């Protein structure tokens, strides 16, 4: 099969590798209908995360089940499925509490930027649609496997809801879908922080009521100007840097909530400031599996269209160009056709 491999920082090539096979009786093999590049893939691409050896890339996926292990009961060959970037049994005590991304049997899922992939713990990880969906819905189902589920978790963790003001730090796919989630959850005012016209436009279409272009202390001041000097009730942090985390915390009113889902790099929180802020912090790797059934129903009913975050579509063999486009911020999110 063909698969995108990161061989060194800044270097992606698509190469032939053996097709995946059933290893454990709980595995499934998926033929990818579509795959994509994630903002978190840019950390190793930029050399910020270490790369010890060539790495097959990708952890977002939707496609058709090709084969299942002997113990798999919930999905069968021929079904269209979506799964999370962490495999989980969905039965342990942590899973039942809604934190499948911290399942006691958690396994990473990788190599999704290819034609086929192996998914462990298939019964707990994969959710099937009743029928194979129309082609135009596939991008939205693909978004559900990570960026939609992550944006949704951020909004839930920030307790976005009716009567609430929500600020969103980060205008990548996760931040934009955090805007969509906040709107679906009934937030009254949604402030998107963005300096890019195309992303501002999509944020407004997803439900943002205000755009703030300032960053850092100026961005915090602007959020407070828009919220009677108090700060937002709910803030979504979707970047993962020191600046973005502090901007999120300082934009939140006392008693408010920050939902942080940007993979953190070099973030250190000042204890005294945090102590006196009275801000709640909750986040981490999104338990996408918790939200998949609800999100997939919304997509099937065409109530939401998260696939619109894909603003560049390329053949899998042009994955290197897709990485360059996202690295240079020429694209919000790149969909790859296997």
ChimeraX attribute file (.defattr): number of C-alpha atoms within 10 A of each C-alpha:
attribute: neighborCount
match mode: 1-to-1
recipient: residues
	/A:1	14
	/A:2	18
	/A:3	26
	/A:4	25
	/A:5	23
	/A:6	21
	/A:7	16
	/A:8	18
	/A:9	17
	/A:10	15
	/A:11	14
	/A:12	23
	/A:13	18
	/A:14	19
	/A:15	13
	/A:16	11
	/A:17	13
	/A:18	9
	/A:19	14
	/A:20	16
	/A:21	16
	/A:22	16
	/A:23	13
	/A:24	14
	/A:25	14
	/A:26	19
	/A:27	21
	/A:28	29
	/A:29	24
	/A:30	27
	/A:31	22
	/A:32	24
	/A:33	21
	/A:34	23
	/A:35	26
	/A:36	30
	/A:37	23
	/A:38	23
	/A:39	20
	/A:40	15
	/A:41	17
	/A:42	18
	/A:43	16
	/A:44	16
	/A:45	21
	/A:46	14
	/A:47	12
	/A:48	11
	/A:49	14
	/A:50	12
	/A:51	14
	/A:52	8
	/A:53	9
	/A:54	14
	/A:55	16
	/A:56	21
	/A:57	21
	/A:58	23
	/A:59	24
	/A:60	27
	/A:61	33
	/A:62	28
	/A:63	26
	/A:64	20
	/A:65	25
	/A:66	18
	/A:67	19
	/A:68	25
	/A:69	19
	/A:70	12
	/A:71	13
	/A:72	17
	/A:73	11
	/A:74	12
	/A:75	19
	/A:76	17
	/A:77	13
	/A:78	15
	/A:79	18
	/A:80	26
	/A:81	27
	/A:82	27
	/A:83	28
	/A:84	30
	/A:85	24
	/A:86	28
	/A:87	25
	/A:88	30
	/A:89	21
	/A:90	25
	/A:91	15
	/A:92	15
	/A:93	12
	/A:94	17
	/A:95	22
	/A:96	13
	/A:97	12
	/A:98	16
	/A:99	19
	/A:100	29
	/A:101	25
	/A:102	19
	/A:103	22
	/A:104	15
	/A:105	17
	/A:106	18
	/A:107	17
	/A:108	13
	/A:109	20
	/A:110	19
	/A:111	21
	/A:112	28
	/A:113	29
	/A:114	33
	/A:115	22
	/A:116	26
	/A:117	27
	/A:118	24
	/A:119	33
	/A:120	27
	/A:121	24
	/A:122	26
	/A:123	22
	/A:124	20
	/A:125	26
	/A:126	24
	/A:127	21
	/A:128	21
	/A:129	16
	/A:130	10
	/A:131	10
	/A:132	15
	/A:133	13
	/A:134	8
	/A:135	8
	/A:136	10
	/A:137	16
	/A:138	21
	/A:139	22
	/A:140	23
	/A:141	29
	/A:142	26
	/A:143	29
	/A:144	31
	/A:145	27
	/A:146	28
	/A:147	27
	/A:148	30
	/A:149	25
	/A:150	30
	/A:151	32
	/A:152	31
	/A:153	27
	/A:154	35
	/A:155	36
	/A:156	22
	/A:157	23
	/A:158	26
	/A:159	23
	/A:160	32
	/A:161	21
	/A:162	14
	/A:163	11
	/A:164	19
	/A:165	23
	/A:166	36
	/A:167	34
	/A:168	34
	/A:169	29
	/A:170	22
	/A:171	23
	/A:172	22
	/A:173	28
	/A:174	31
	/A:175	32
	/A:176	33
	/A:177	32
	/A:178	40
	/A:179	33
	/A:180	26
	/A:181	28
	/A:182	34
	/A:183	22
	/A:184	18
	/A:185	17
	/A:186	14
	/A:187	23
	/A:188	17
	/A:189	24
	/A:190	29
	/A:191	23
	/A:192	29
	/A:193	25
	/A:194	23
	/A:195	15
	/A:196	11
	/A:197	9
	/A:198	13
	/A:199	21
	/A:200	21
	/A:201	13
	/A:202	18
	/A:203	29
	/A:204	18
	/A:205	13
	/A:206	23
	/A:207	23
	/A:208	27
	/A:209	17
	/A:210	16
	/A:211	19
	/A:212	20
	/A:213	13
	/A:214	15
	/A:215	17
	/A:216	16
	/A:217	14
	/A:218	13
	/A:219	19
	/A:220	21
	/A:221	19
	/A:222	18
	/A:223	28
	/A:224	18
	/A:225	12
	/A:226	16
	/A:227	18
	/A:228	9
	/A:229	13
	/A:230	16
	/A:231	26
	/A:232	31
	/A:233	26
	/A:234	34
	/A:235	34
	/A:236	37
	/A:237	31
	/A:238	28
	/A:239	23
	/A:240	19
	/A:241	17
	/A:242	15
	/A:243	14
	/A:244	21
	/A:245	24
	/A:246	19
	/A:247	22
	/A:248	28
	/A:249	30
	/A:250	25
	/A:251	32
	/A:252	29
	/A:253	22
	/A:254	17
	/A:255	12
	/A:256	24
	/A:257	27
	/A:258	33
	/A:259	29
	/A:260	31
	/A:261	24
	/A:262	27
	/A:263	16
	/A:264	16
	/A:265	13
	/A:266	9
	/A:267	14
	/A:268	11
	/A:269	12
	/A:270	9
	/A:271	9
	/A:272	8
	/A:273	11
	/A:274	15
	/A:275	9
	/A:276	9
	/A:277	16
	/A:278	15
	/A:279	20
	/A:280	18
	/A:281	16
	/A:282	16
	/A:283	20
	/A:284	18
	/A:285	19
	/A:286	28
	/A:287	25
	/A:288	28
	/A:289	30
	/A:290	21
	/A:291	19
	/A:292	24
	/A:293	15
	/A:294	11
	/A:295	24
	/A:296	20
	/A:297	13
	/A:298	13
	/A:299	18
	/A:300	18
	/A:301	10
	/A:302	12
	/A:303	11
	/A:304	18
	/A:305	20
	/A:306	25
	/A:307	23
	/A:308	17
	/A:309	25
	/A:310	19
	/A:311	13
	/A:312	17
	/A:313	16
	/A:314	16
	/A:315	13
	/A:316	23
	/A:317	18
	/A:318	16
	/A:319	26
	/A:320	18
	/A:321	16
	/A:322	25
	/A:323	24
	/A:324	17
	/A:325	16
	/A:326	20
	/A:327	18
	/A:328	10
	/A:329	12
	/A:330	14
	/A:331	21
	/A:332	24
	/A:333	27
	/A:334	24
	/A:335	25
	/A:336	22
	/A:337	19
	/A:338	21
